[in-house]
């Protein structure tokens, strides 16, 4: 799920970390929900499309007109990539992330592994060869490119990263799942003619 709040000018503000004040509006991290079958490009927008139903759903949840960016999908993807990179940087500095084919492989032989990251644009053959030594129960994800992972480790590119179990590995896994939902179209579930995962009202601490 992704949290949003309504700004002072009635603009929809993504709250990826779910920390901004105000009542939260929650949306499933789904490309199909954002783009929708009846996508529109707002007047004056140079790129991007958003679902008509999504705009109406946000307006209903916010009890009034809402300004939704036409490039919302790109904004969300960019924010999640940056957030995953930040978490990976924290893991590296804490000694919880080991990068490189040989180093990560050797480390996994004697240490518990929480998550393995492989560059989305890495060689298929090399990625398969590395997967052969990953314990079966370990989650393998590919939210970042080799250059994005390399930036975290001060290299041109990094294809393989092993992370120790813990909060940072779990946070990366959650955000990688949300990013995958935004990048991969899937059939949109509908009940009574409405997108089932359109917008939920925030409750409790979000209220």
N, C-alpha and C positions, 0 to 999 in steps of 0.2 A: 504494500500500500504506500501511497505518496500523500503527504500532507500539504495543504495549501491554506493560506489565510487571505482575507480581503484587505487590500491596502487603503489608505486614506482617499485615493481617487477612484475607488471601486475597481482597482486593477487586481487581477489574480496573482498572488505571490507564492511561488513554490517554496516550501519549507522542508528541504530534504532531511535536515537534522531533527525536525519536529520540535523546535525549541522557541519559535517565534510566539509572541503573545497574541491573544485573540482566539476566537472560536475556530477550531480546525475543521476543514473540509477534506475528507479522505477519498482518494481515488485509486482504483486498482492500477498497478503498473502494467498497463497493456497498450500496445501500439494501436490495436483495433478500436479500443475505447476512445482514444484520443483522436485518431483520424476519422473513424466511423465510416459508415457507408454513404452518408450524405455530407461529405467534407466540403468546407467552404474556405475561401481565402478572403479575409476581411479587406475592405476597401483601403487602398494605400499600402498594403503589405507587399513586399517584394518577393517573399518566399514563404513556404510552409502552408499547411492546411490544418483545420481543426474540425471536429465533428459538430454539426448543428445541434444534435441531441446533447452533446456534452456542454455546450454553451448554455442551453436551456436548463440543463440539470444544475449547473453551478448557480444560475440565476435563481432557481427555485430554492436551493439550499441556502443561498445568501439573502434571500428575501428581497431581491432587487437586481437591477442590471449589473453585470460584471464584465469588465474588459479582459478578454482572454487573448494572449499573444498568439499570432498565427504560427510562430516558430516554437511553440511550447514543447514539442517533442525534442527538438534540438537542444533547447535550454535544459531540459531534464536530463537528457543523455550526457551533455557536457558537465553538468553539476555532479552526476553520479560518477563519471570517469575521474573527475577531480577529487571527489571524496574517497574513492577507492585508492587512488594514488596517495592521498594524505594518510590514510590508514596504513598503507604499505610502507610509507616512509617512517611512520611511528614504529612499526614492527621491525624495520631494519635497524633503527637506532636503538631499539630495545634488545637487539640480538635475537629476535624471534622470526626473522626471515633470512633464508639462505638462498642465494642466487647462483645460477650456473649449472650446467648439466652434471659435471663431475662432482662439484661440491655438494649440490643438493642431493644427488643420488647417494653419495657416500654418507652424508648426514642422516638420511632416512633409514639407513641400515641399523642405526643404533639409537635413534631418538623417535619419540612419538610425533606423528604428523597430524596437524589439524586440517589444513587445506593445501592443495597444490594449485598454483597458477601457471598457466602456459600461455604464451603470447598468441593472440588470435590469428596473427599473420605468420606464425612460425611454420617451419617445414613440417608437413604432415608425417613424413617418414621419421624425422627426429622426435617429434612429439610422441609418436607411437612407441618408439624405442624407449623413451623415458617412462612412458606409462607402464611398461612391463615390470618396472621395479617399484611401482607405487602400491602400497597395501590396498587390497580390494575395497575396504570400507572407507577409504579416504576420498573426499570430494575433490574433483578436478574441475577447475573453472578457467575460462579464457576471456575475462572482461576487458583486458587491456592489450594494446599492441606491444610488439617488442621494443619499440622506441619509447612508449609510455612507461613500461617497466624499467627500461634502461635508464631513463631520466631519474628515477628514484634511487638507483644504485650508482649513478655517476658514470654510466657507460652508454655507448651508442645504442646497444640493444641487449635485452635480456629475454630469453625464451622460457626458462624454467625457474620457478621460485617455490620453495617449500616453506610452509609456515607452521610454527608450533601451535598446539591447541591453546585456546584462550579467547579472551574478549575481542582482540583485534582480528583474529582469524574469523571469528563468528560474524563480526561486523562487515568484513569484506565479503563473506559468503552471502549475507543478506542483501547488500547493495548490488552484488553481482547478479543475484536473482532478479532484482528489480530492473537492472539494466537490460538483462536478457529479455524480460517481458516487453520492454519498450522497443527492442530491436527486432523481435520476432513476431510477425503477424500471426494471429490465431483466430479461430471462429469466435465471434462475440456471442455470449449467451444472452438470451432474452427471455423475460417472463412478463406476460401481459403487455407485450409490445414495447417494453422498456429495457434498456441496457441494465443488466442486473448489478454490475459493478460500477455504476456511473459515479455517484457521489454520495458519501455517507457523512452525516453530521458528526463533528467531534463532540465527545462527552467527557465528563470528569474533569481532569486537569486541563483539557483542551478547551473546555467551556469557559 
